[in-house]
């Protein structure tokens, strides 16, 4: 778990959860709009950033999902294929992100008490 990498500094991890919550949604929305507006490089960059955020916070399922989608997206770009299944990607990432945040709130219910 990510808190172990922080040497058990619980308060720091709680603050990072708040940063993650905000930044992850920003990257998700950028990914979504990049795909919808056919700005594929914006989508790739945002997805890559979201993958890194997920890894940093120890949200393995989200990290694995974004890794898988990033590979598929880059393969589509390399083969010059049109990206048509992005609605499934958006739905799956949104679900995984919500699940990761819900799990964090279960594990650390005091996260909402920390001032931003």
Beta strands, then each sheet from edge to edge (+ up, - down):
end
